[in-house]
């Protein structure tokens, strides 16, 4: 009520309460080093070549190797990083005209950079990928339809070779442009699919269950440093407390650090419908399976008759309470 008040002093009071009694109760940091460890090793790709270049039909085979890295971009207000794909392309091609066949070996190197940001509104990949690269082709052989004719065949090959060498700068430029364009397209397509999968899975397995429990996941801080990304979330309904004690320092050289405040667990427990209710053992198991969306097939059936007639009556307030004390987790059942 204070938060939505028209009085400035009320809103200021709400901000103080949020800061000191409803702060982030879940914190996750992931280092850039660990993010790079998680990236997959991409296999070598073989691609056919079939196109027309300056009137010549070019065919053959190319092999593409890729390596992916993540670079963190410091940002105090969002997760900000770049996916860099470094790769090489080696090709063996033949360019065919009516009278001449030109055999080339090509080599290209490229780096494609794709900026990605994550803020309160979700994942943003709208910035276009950009790239740098270089390429060159080496003339291997020239054959003509007149090779069996003395003098004529060698004359035609010399003319063709002269023309090929004259057009080498332009041909290398076309080769480079094609390589980086295809690499950019691959990166854009792959990341678009991955983002859709991440957003779909996050919605299904994280957001929907939390919203169903009325825990209202809300990012308190999203930030990027030179070495790690930082995510601080509050999981609490509007009627619930969140973190209200100081957070212990984590080790700065940790690959991954997860910190959970006891309020997160107590908030979740308060939403599972135990308060003041009475269950027998089977009813309690079914209730927990339903609330926690557990697959009954994954829960082992208890074939022991003992305890089936037991009755569990939970207290009206705090039926289960969790407290973190020093190096212990204290669980109180009421």
Secondary structure, DSSP 4 states (H G I P E B T S, - for coil): --TT-SSHHHHHHHHHHHHHHSB--EEEEEEHHHHHHHSPPPPPEEEEEEEEETTEEEEEEEEEEEEEEEEE--BSSSEEEEEEEEEEEEEEEEEE-SSEEEEEEEEEEEEEEEEEEEETTEEE--SPPEEEEEEEEEEEEEEETTTTSTTHHHHHHHHHHHHHHHTHHHHHHHHHHHHHHHHHHHHHHHHHHHHHHHHHHHIIIIIHHHHHTT---EEEEEEE-SSEEEEEEE---TTS--B-SPPPPPPTT-SEEEEE-HHHHHHHHHTSS-TT-EEEHHHHHHHHHHHTT--GGGSPP----TTTT-EEE--SS-SEEEEEETTEEEEEE-
